[in-house]
Amino acid sequence: GCINDRPLPSGRPTYSSQIACCRGAYAGQTSGTCLSQLPSAPTMSPTETGGLDVYYADYATSWAVAGCINTRPFPGGRPTYSS
């Protein structure tokens, strides 16, 4: 992986950040070890953020006050609507 220890070995490339080092020195590393050592390591299947592109009925709320929502995760098995 990439380190930031002193003294700096001569003749080796330097990078502005740990992620830049991983991308430059370990690009294509199939194990992902270098990237996994980052404080906030990226994943191969990032969690999506924000609402869904569809709406579905909020069955968890009383029918009298419920509406349609687009929050994650989608519970599945429900009809969806575009708006």
FIRO-574245 format. One record per residue (C-alpha): residue in one letter; x, y, z. Coordinates in steps of 0.2 Angstrom, whole numbers, plus 5000, padded with zeros to 4 digits. Example, Ala and Ser with C-alpha at 12.3 -4.5 7.8 and 13.67 -1.06 7.14 Angstrom:
<rs>
+-----+------+------+------+
| res |    X |    Y |    Z |
+-----+------+------+------+
|   a | 5062 | 4978 | 5039 |
|   s | 5068 | 4995 | 5036 |
+-----+------+------+------+
</rs>
This chain:
<rs>
+-----+------+------+------+
| res |    X |    Y |    Z |
+-----+------+------+------+
|   g | 5000 | 5000 | 5000 |
|   c | 5004 | 5018 | 5001 |
|   i | 5013 | 5026 | 5016 |
|   n | 5018 | 5043 | 5022 |
|   d | 5033 | 5038 | 5033 |
|   r | 5049 | 5048 | 5034 |
|   p | 5063 | 5048 | 5028 |
|   l | 5056 | 5048 | 5010 |
|   p | 5065 | 5035 | 5000 |
|   s | 5074 | 5043 | 4986 |
|   g | 5070 | 5039 | 4968 |
|   r | 5052 | 5035 | 4971 |
|   p | 5037 | 5044 | 4964 |
|   t | 5027 | 5055 | 4976 |
|   y | 5008 | 5058 | 4976 |
|   s | 4998 | 5072 | 4983 |
|   s | 4986 | 5060 | 4993 |
|   q | 4984 | 5042 | 4998 |
|   i | 4971 | 5039 | 4985 |
|   a | 4982 | 5047 | 4971 |
|   c | 4996 | 5035 | 4976 |
|   c | 4984 | 5020 | 4975 |
|   r | 4978 | 5025 | 4958 |
|   g | 4995 | 5029 | 4952 |
|   a | 5006 | 5015 | 4959 |
|   y | 4993 | 5001 | 4961 |
|   a | 4981 | 5005 | 4946 |
|   g | 4972 | 4989 | 4941 |
|   q | 4976 | 4980 | 4958 |
|   t | 4963 | 4966 | 4958 |
|   s | 4964 | 4963 | 4976 |
|   g | 4960 | 4981 | 4980 |
|   t | 4971 | 4981 | 4995 |
|   c | 4978 | 4998 | 4993 |
|   l | 4961 | 5006 | 4991 |
|   s | 4955 | 4996 | 5006 |
|   q | 4968 | 5005 | 5017 |
|   l | 4960 | 5022 | 5014 |
|   p | 4952 | 5030 | 5029 |
|   s | 4935 | 5031 | 5019 |
|   a | 4938 | 5017 | 5007 |
|   p | 4928 | 5016 | 4991 |
|   t | 4918 | 5000 | 4988 |
|   m | 4915 | 4989 | 4973 |
|   s | 4896 | 4992 | 4976 |
|   p | 4893 | 5009 | 4983 |
|   t | 4878 | 5013 | 4993 |
|   e | 4866 | 5024 | 4982 |
|   t | 4860 | 5040 | 4990 |
|   g | 4845 | 5051 | 4988 |
|   g | 4827 | 5045 | 4983 |
|   l | 4822 | 5032 | 4971 |
|   d | 4817 | 5036 | 4953 |
|   v | 4800 | 5029 | 4957 |
|   y | 4787 | 5031 | 4971 |
|   y | 4778 | 5017 | 4980 |
|   a | 4764 | 5016 | 4993 |
|   d | 4770 | 5019 | 5011 |
|   y | 4762 | 5003 | 5019 |
|   a | 4771 | 5006 | 5036 |
|   t | 4760 | 5021 | 5040 |
|   s | 4742 | 5021 | 5044 |
|   w | 4731 | 5022 | 5028 |
|   a | 4722 | 5038 | 5034 |
|   v | 4739 | 5048 | 5034 |
|   a | 4750 | 5038 | 5022 |
|   g | 4755 | 5043 | 5005 |
|   c | 4768 | 5038 | 4992 |
|   i | 4786 | 5039 | 4996 |
|   n | 4803 | 5036 | 4986 |
|   t | 4814 | 5032 | 5000 |
|   r | 4828 | 5018 | 5000 |
|   p | 4828 | 5004 | 5002 |
|   f | 4813 | 4999 | 4991 |
|   p | 4804 | 4985 | 4999 |
|   g | 4799 | 4976 | 4983 |
|   g | 4783 | 4967 | 4979 |
|   r | 4774 | 4984 | 4977 |
|   p | 4768 | 4994 | 4962 |
|   t | 4778 | 5009 | 4958 |
|   y | 4773 | 5025 | 4950 |
|   s | 4784 | 5038 | 4941 |
|   s | 4777 | 5053 | 4950 |
+-----+------+------+------+
</rs>
